[in-house]
Amino acid sequence: MAYTLDQLQVFVTVADSGGFSAAARQLGRAQSAVTYAIRALEEESGLLLFDRTGYRAALTDAGRALLPRARRLIEDAEDFQRQAQGFAKGLEAGLTIAVEQFVPLSLLGRALTRLHTTHSSVRVRVIIEDRARALELIDSGVVQLAILAQGAALGTQFESVTWSTHELTAVAAPTHPLAAADSPIAAQDVRSHLQLVWTPLAAALDSHDAGVHATDRWYVTDIQAKRELLCAGVGWGSLPDHLAAPELQSGRLVPLKLESWEGSDRMPRYTTVLVRAKSTIVGPAGRLLYEALRNVQ
């Protein structure tokens, strides 16, 4: 095959503009040059692409069938050119982002949408990891950026910036006995009801009593699984506000008003942070994603 991109572009332009003369004006070429390009394409393909018997050239059946494929080849070539230019300017081939389970993925999704709109060639990998593992992956260079719940101080090799703030919400299914309470629920009243507790996988087999108020408790290592079990009526527990909100709105869960939580009259709050290694070499895609995350609403 000796088709050229130029011939395909002329083919598409003639089809879209409705004739050879209109295509010549649009392309800024002599009509003879447009005619020559189409004839060369027809000779190479062994097909008649335009019927020239009428006042205006009209696509033949073969021309109509091949037009979408010609468009796709041109788009692929343009995409190839954009990627090549991006790589020449230091654009990353891919980014890996580590996210802790308590991070609002809807906010991340908005930032990633902006990244894809601007740099569609960049392949993104989002992995769900606990804090310790995420920091290991950043330190080793496997992960370029992490979004974590704020915890103990980071090592000097990392830099972080506050991203979002959230509050835990005590919830249960509408059918749960605690859901019928009209007044704040005392600590002794929740103690006798099964509590679902989220715990990191690494601590799942150990005693992990932070945020535990019930004598009878089950541990879950996945926050999404915990939410589904709560909706199914398997005990009561707490969820981050961004995970509880849609279930409260739909009625699958109801809020529980507790008198106290670990000695406080309000539910705990937590902050998420953007974390990356100070030694990370950030390319155009990384910079755009970082700024999109910092400005996402």
KAFENCOR-V59816 format. One line per field, one symbol per residue. phi: phi as a letter, one per 30 degrees, with the letter a starting at -180 (. if undefined). psi: psi as a letter, one per 40 degrees, with the letter a starting at -180 (. if undefined). burial: b if it has 16 or more other C-alpha atoms within 10 Angstrom, else e. A space follows every 50 residues. Layout:
phi=???
psi=???
burial=???
This chain:
phi=.bdcddddddeddddddjlddddddddibdddddeddddddddddibccb dcdddbdbddedddddeedddddddddddeddddddddcjdddabcbcbd ddddddddedddddddddbddddcbcbcbdedddddddddidccabbbdd bdeddddcbbbdcbbbbdbdbadeddeddddcbeddedddddceccbdbd edcdccdbcdicbcdcbccbcbddddddddddjdiblcbeedddeddddd jdbbdcccdabhicdbddcbccbdbbdddddcceddddddddddcdc
psi=hfiiddddddddddddeeidddddddefiiddddddddddddddefihdh hedadihihidddddeddddddddddddddddddddddeehidiihhhhi dehhddddddddddddddgeehhhhhihiidddddddddeedhdiihihh biiiieeiiiihdihiiihhiiideiddeehdihhidddedehhhhhhii ddedeihgeheheidhiihhehdddddddddeegaiaiiiddddddddde ediiihhidihfeieiiiiiiiihhiidehhhadddddddddddei.
burial=eeeeeebbbbbbbbbeeebbbbbbeeeeeebeebbebbbbbbeeeeebbb eeeeeebbbeeebeeebeebeeebeeeeeeeebeebbeeebbeebbbbbb bbbbeeebeebbebbeeebebbeeeeeebbbeebbebbbebebbbbbbbb eeeeeeebebeebbebbbbbbbbbebebbeeeeebebeebeebbbbbbbb eeeeeeeeeeebbbeebbbbbebeebbebbbbbbbbbbbbbbbbbebbee ebbbbbbbeebeeeeebeeebbbbbbbeebebebbbebbbebbbeee
